[in-house]
Amino acid sequence: MLRPLHDNVVIEPIEVEKKTSSGIILTGDSAQPTHAEGVVVAVGPGKPGNNAEGVFDPVPVAVGDRVIYGGYSQNKIDLDGKELVILPVTNILAVVEESK
């Protein structure tokens, strides 16, 4: 597995359905969203903080979180047959929370 540095995270992308709310299936360029979804599989220790103790600023996501991130701001890699994405935590737009 990968161990990201600083405030980087590793995400396993999730295939999002390429269909409009009215049921039209999108193809080609119109099916390419400007964001993507995935599950966080590894989190770095955080960004070094401005303190004398050497404490890192925490990363606001955890392993297992389902997130939405910028679709164009990513580094895709292939590790053991799995496509993974490495990106800074600042490129994560939202955490998807399950409704109760």
matplotlib code that plots the C-alpha trace (Angstrom):
import matplotlib.pyplot as plt

x = [0.0, 1.0, 1.8, 1.1, 3.3, 2.2, -1.4, -1.9, -4.5, -4.9, -8.3, -9.8, -12.2, -15.8, -17.6, -20.4, -23.5, -23.5, -27.2, -29.3, -32.1, -34.6, -32.9, -30.9, -27.6, -24.7, -21.9, -18.7, -17.4, -20.8, -20.3, -17.0, -17.8, -15.6, -15.5, -15.1, -16.0, -14.0, -13.1, -10.1, -7.7, -4.7, -4.1, -0.8, 0.2, -0.8, 0.9, 3.7, 2.2, 3.7, 4.8, 8.0, 6.8, 6.7, 3.1, 1.3, -2.0, -4.6, -6.1, -9.9, -10.7, -10.1, -9.6, -13.0, -14.6, -16.4, -15.4, -16.0, -12.8, -11.8, -11.8, -8.9, -6.6, -5.3, -2.4, -3.6, -1.4, -1.8, -0.8, -1.3, -4.0, -6.0, -6.4, -5.7, -5.6, -3.1, -4.0, -3.7, -6.5, -7.3, -8.6, -11.3, -14.5, -16.8, -17.3, -20.4, -22.3, -25.0, -28.5, -30.2]
y = [0.0, 3.6, 6.0, 9.5, 12.3, 15.6, 16.5, 14.2, 11.4, 8.3, 7.6, 4.6, 6.1, 5.0, 4.9, 7.4, 6.8, 8.9, 9.5, 12.6, 12.9, 12.4, 9.1, 10.2, 8.2, 10.5, 9.5, 11.1, 14.4, 15.2, 12.2, 13.6, 15.3, 18.1, 16.2, 12.6, 10.3, 7.9, 6.2, 7.4, 4.4, 6.2, 9.6, 11.5, 12.8, 16.3, 19.6, 20.7, 23.3, 26.7, 25.6, 24.9, 21.4, 20.0, 19.1, 18.5, 20.2, 17.3, 16.1, 16.5, 13.1, 9.6, 6.2, 4.9, 8.3, 8.6, 11.9, 14.2, 15.7, 17.8, 15.7, 17.5, 17.9, 14.4, 12.1, 8.7, 5.6, 1.9, -0.2, -4.0, -3.7, -1.0, 2.5, 5.0, 8.7, 10.8, 14.4, 17.1, 17.2, 20.8, 19.2, 17.3, 19.2, 17.3, 14.2, 12.2, 11.4, 8.8, 10.1, 8.8]
z = [0.0, -0.3, 2.5, 1.4, 2.7, 4.3, 3.6, 0.6, 0.4, -1.7, -3.1, -4.9, -7.5, -7.7, -11.0, -10.9, -13.0, -16.2, -16.4, -16.0, -13.4, -16.3, -17.2, -20.3, -20.5, -21.3, -23.6, -25.0, -23.6, -22.0, -19.7, -18.3, -15.0, -13.6, -10.3, -9.2, -6.3, -4.4, -1.1, 0.9, 1.3, 2.9, 4.6, 5.2, 8.6, 7.8, 6.9, 9.2, 11.5, 12.5, 16.0, 17.8, 18.9, 15.3, 15.5, 12.2, 11.3, 11.1, 7.8, 7.9, 6.2, 7.4, 5.7, 4.6, 3.9, 0.6, -0.9, -4.0, -5.4, -8.4, -11.5, -13.1, -10.1, -9.6, -10.1, -11.3, -10.6, -11.1, -8.1, -8.1, -10.8, -9.0, -10.2, -7.4, -7.2, -5.1, -4.4, -1.7, 0.8, -0.4, -3.7, -1.8, -2.2, 0.2, 2.3, 1.4, 4.6, 4.8, 5.5, 8.6]

ax = plt.figure().add_subplot(projection="3d")
ax.plot(x, y, z, "-o")
ax.set_aspect("equal")
plt.show()
